[in-house]
Amino acid sequence: MKENEKKVLVTGASRGIGKAIALQAAQAGYPVIVHYKKSETEARSVLKEIEAKGGKAELLQFDVSKRDECQKVLDGWTAQNGALWGIVMNAGICADNAFPALSDENWDGVIHTNLDGFFNVLKPLIMPLCRKKQGRIITLSSVSGITGNRGQVNYSASKAGIIGASKALAVELASRSITVNCIAPGIIETDMTLNAPLEHILPSIPMGRTGKADEVAALAVFLLSDAASYITRQVISVNGGMV
């Protein structure tokens, strides 16, 4: 693919880590598809910021938890534009509570968005990548998916599932020069961590601070690059040394 044809879809790109990845990917020269579910104003702001810096972007709206909707929107986009170069699976939610207090909605909402979203988004996009025999898939897990976390049985389950799915998919796609890697952020300054009990968490972080969304984005953009062509099936933590 020519550089100007290496389009990258970033799900959940209207804010937080997804926004940082979209901005840095555009700065690196990739045309970016800024995905959002409901936050059109925020997504359009990301698009305008990319364009103001000379990058290329477009908006795409769908709910990653709804399989039929993903299929329809992504099939339509691919029919018009061809295969993507990169897919960054960032969209996700949390609904924390002690396990006995988790409601059906807490469990189903997180699993349908975070884990089912892996299947719902990637399934329509995989065969076009396979026919091109090149591409990059990056998934976002979490330290919670590696170690587990109190009050996050649903979230930890979904993020651990993403790790297993990413590793298996990497094996299937390696012969087609498509890499699949997983980033597992620790405590990153985003809307999702605004109410986190940092006084209890910081002592477990050797670096003694929270991370920045840009620090996660920098790794994602590297994994999109040609320089990362021999890196696949990896889970890379960005967590300040948490174990």
Phi and psi in degrees as a GROMACS rama.xvg file:
@    title "Ramachandran Plot"
@    xaxis  label "Phi"
@    yaxis  label "Psi"
@TYPE xy
-70.9965  155.983  LYS-2
-55.04  -42.0329  GLU-3
-74.7059  -1.77017  ASN-4
-104.112  -2.96055  GLU-5
-84.2406  73.3013  LYS-6
-77.7904  143.092  LYS-7
-125.326  124.799  VAL-8
-92.1386  126.573  LEU-9
-117.423  112.509  VAL-10
-80.3462  148.082  THR-11
61.8702  45.0239  GLY-12
-94.6154  7.70806  ALA-13
-81.6397  -14.2009  SER-14
-164.043  173.293  ARG-15
61.2923  -140.814  GLY-16
-62.7032  -40.2517  ILE-17
-60.2943  -42.5851  GLY-18
-61.7272  -45.8273  LYS-19
-61.1312  -40.3498  ALA-20
-66.272  -44.0664  ILE-21
-59.6043  -44.7802  ALA-22
-65.31  -44.7738  LEU-23
-70.8819  -35.5796  GLN-24
-64.1654  -41.7365  ALA-25
-64.6059  -40.5116  ALA-26
-63.9598  -30.1755  GLN-27
-79.9258  -3.36161  ALA-28
105.652  2.52964  GLY-29
-86.1533  132.3  TYR-30
-66.2584  129.854  PRO-31
-112.78  134.472  VAL-32
-96.8362  111.877  ILE-33
-88.03  103.068  VAL-34
-86.8199  146.232  HIS-35
-150.055  160.709  TYR-36
-99.9063  -55.9442  LYS-37
-127.452  -25.5539  LYS-38
-83.7434  67.3247  SER-39
-63.5066  -40.0996  GLU-40
-60.5978  -45.3488  THR-41
-67.334  -40.2189  GLU-42
-64.505  -41.5388  ALA-43
-65.46  -32.8085  ARG-44
-64.7559  -39.6837  SER-45
-63.1542  -44.6119  VAL-46
-58.4444  -46.0945  LEU-47
-64.5343  -36.8744  LYS-48
-65.1694  -39.7001  GLU-49
-63.8628  -47.0585  ILE-50
-66.1339  -34.9436  GLU-51
-63.8623  -25.5666  ALA-52
-96.8239  10.8734  LYS-53
89.498  7.26504  GLY-54
-89.7847  175.17  GLY-55
-116.992  137.894  LYS-56
-156.263  159.947  ALA-57
-146.385  161.492  GLU-58
-100.561  148.689  LEU-59
-146.182  125.36  LEU-60
-112.04  129.537  GLN-61
-169.479  164.185  PHE-62
-99.9313  115.111  ASP-63
-63.6277  -18.7595  VAL-64
-84.1663  -7.08593  SER-65
-108.899  106.85  LYS-66
-61.1623  -47.9261  ARG-67
-63.2029  -38.755  ASP-68
-65.7129  -43.8235  GLU-69
-60.1402  -46.2115  CYS-70
-58.9215  -47.4157  GLN-71
-64.415  -49.3417  LYS-72
-67.084  -44.7725  VAL-73
-75.0655  -35.3798  LEU-74
-62.2329  -42.6089  ASP-75
-64.0858  -42.4883  GLY-76
-64.7275  -44.2334  TRP-77
-65.2332  -37.7032  THR-78
-60.5255  -33.0878  ALA-79
-88.4634  -30.3344  GLN-80
-118.309  -13.8857  ASN-81
84.6732  -168.362  GLY-82
-72.9092  146.791  ALA-83
-75.9093  164.168  LEU-84
-92.8217  -46.0211  TRP-85
-131.449  146.118  GLY-86
-130.211  119.18  ILE-87
-109.97  109.796  VAL-88
-88.8409  85.9412  MET-89
-104.206  -29.2838  ASN-90
-56.1047  132.457  ALA-91
-169.593  161.318  GLY-92
-134.989  165.945  ILE-93
-133.512  154.802  CYS-94
-147.737  80.9576  ALA-95
-78.5885  142.759  ASP-96
-174.221  157.298  ASN-97
-59.9797  144.244  ALA-98
-53.5003  -44.5222  PHE-99
-62.1097  -21.8309  PRO-100
-97.3864  -2.77795  ALA-101
-65.7076  129.12  LEU-102
-86.6338  166.807  SER-103
-56.7459  -39.7792  ASP-104
-66.0261  -38.9515  GLU-105
-59.4139  -46.081  ASN-106
-70.2924  -53.5401  TRP-107
-64.3255  -40.4922  ASP-108
-62.2317  -44.5605  GLY-109
-69.5646  -45.1316  VAL-110
-65.8955  -44.017  ILE-111
-63.7598  -38.4591  HIS-112
-78.6822  -53.255  THR-113
-76.3556  -45.0631  ASN-114
-95.7921  -49.5458  LEU-115
-61.3807  -31.4619  ASP-116
-58.2131  -32.5291  GLY-117
-55.9004  -50.9231  PHE-118
-69.4096  -45.8394  PHE-119
-61.9604  -37.6383  ASN-120
-85.5041  -45.3501  VAL-121
-74.8336  -32.6862  LEU-122
-55.7767  -47.8379  LYS-123
-69.8143  -17.752  PRO-124
-101.144  -12.3048  LEU-125
-69.884  -47.9116  ILE-126
-62.5109  -40.1889  MET-127
-58.9746  -38.784  PRO-128
-64.6954  -41.8907  LEU-129
-62.9906  -38.2349  CYS-130
-67.2885  -32.6325  ARG-131
-77.3851  -22.0735  LYS-132
55.7299  43.6453  LYS-133
-170.029  151.924  GLN-134
154.299  172.094  GLY-135
-133.885  131.46  ARG-136
-122.379  127.978  ILE-137
-126.514  125.668  ILE-138
-110.013  154.965  THR-139
-111.271  113.557  LEU-140
-99.9956  -137.485  SER-141
-170.717  158.332  SER-142
-56.3612  -30.4018  VAL-143
-65.5009  -27.9923  SER-144
-77.0022  -16.2163  GLY-145
-96.2297  -46.6278  ILE-146
-104.97  -16.8166  THR-147
77.7998  155.65  GLY-148
-150.769  137.737  ASN-149
-55.9809  133.876  ARG-150
79.2  6.9415  GLY-151
-132.787  41.6879  GLN-152
-60.0334  -42.9978  VAL-153
-65.5303  -47.3297  ASN-154
-66.3813  -44.4889  TYR-155
-61.7928  -40.4058  SER-156
-62.1391  -43.6844  ALA-157
-66.9679  -40.2979  SER-158
-76.2541  -31.8802  LYS-159
-67.5263  -38.2834  ALA-160
-61.3338  -37.7547  GLY-161
-62.8232  -39.0399  ILE-162
-61.7736  -48.9058  ILE-163
-62.6752  -42.5281  GLY-164
-65.4275  -40.2391  ALA-165
-64.4912  -43.5297  SER-166
-63.9507  -41.7989  LYS-167
-67.1419  -42.3473  ALA-168
-65.909  -35.2626  LEU-169
-59.3611  -39.8613  ALA-170
-64.5941  -42.5555  VAL-171
-66.0224  -33.8485  GLU-172
-100.58  -5.8912  LEU-173
-59.1924  -38.7989  ALA-174
-68.7268  -13.4369  SER-175
-101.782  14.5637  ARG-176
60.9297  31.5819  SER-177
-109.247  120.974  ILE-178
-93.718  147.736  THR-179
-132.325  116.782  VAL-180
-132.582  156.971  ASN-181
-123.453  131.572  CYS-182
-103.689  131.917  ILE-183
-117.531  91.3598  ALA-184
-70.3907  152.797  PRO-185
-91.796  -132.581  GLY-186
-86.1484  105.13  ILE-187
-110.945  140.212  ILE-188
-70.8224  96.2433  GLU-189
-142.857  179.075  THR-190
-58.902  -31.5635  ASP-191
-70.5015  -19.3109  MET-192
-111.718  11.1682  THR-193
-57.6909  -38.4973  LEU-194
-102.987  15.5  ASN-195
-68.4282  141.967  ALA-196
-76.6744  77.8239  PRO-197
-61.2257  -28.7871  LEU-198
-63.0666  -25.8015  GLU-199
-92.9234  -25.5661  HIS-200
-85.9269  -41.492  ILE-201
-56.1357  -36.7681  LEU-202
-60.9068  -20.1598  PRO-203
-89.541  -1.02919  SER-204
-107.227  109.632  ILE-205
-54.2597  -33.7275  PRO-206
-76.6116  -11.711  MET-207
71.2766  21.2237  GLY-208
-151.368  164.788  ARG-209
-82.2715  164.103  THR-210
-93.0013  167.725  GLY-211
-107.037  147.549  LYS-212
-59.1383  -35.0057  ALA-213
-63.3687  -28.4295  ASP-214
-72.1895  -32.607  GLU-215
-73.5952  -41.8118  VAL-216
-61.5154  -37.0267  ALA-217
-60.5355  -39.9351  ALA-218
-67.5183  -43.1337  LEU-219
-59.1794  -43.6129  ALA-220
-66.9372  -36.8033  VAL-221
-61.8475  -44.4228  PHE-222
-66.0627  -21.0613  LEU-223
-76.6413  -18.4552  LEU-224
-81.1921  165.331  SER-225
-63.512  -30.1527  ASP-226
-63.7679  -20.1813  ALA-227
-98.3115  20.5307  ALA-228
-67.5921  -17.3161  SER-229
-108.466  15.7482  TYR-230
-110.026  114.535  ILE-231
-152.756  158.46  THR-232
66.5328  25.9642  ARG-233
-107.034  148.435  GLN-234
-114.119  113.96  VAL-235
-113.07  121.775  ILE-236
-88.76  140.653  SER-237
-125.095  86.7258  VAL-238
-145.225  12.5904  ASN-239
68.7777  16.4884  GLY-240
98.5757  9.032  GLY-241
-61.172  145.288  MET-242
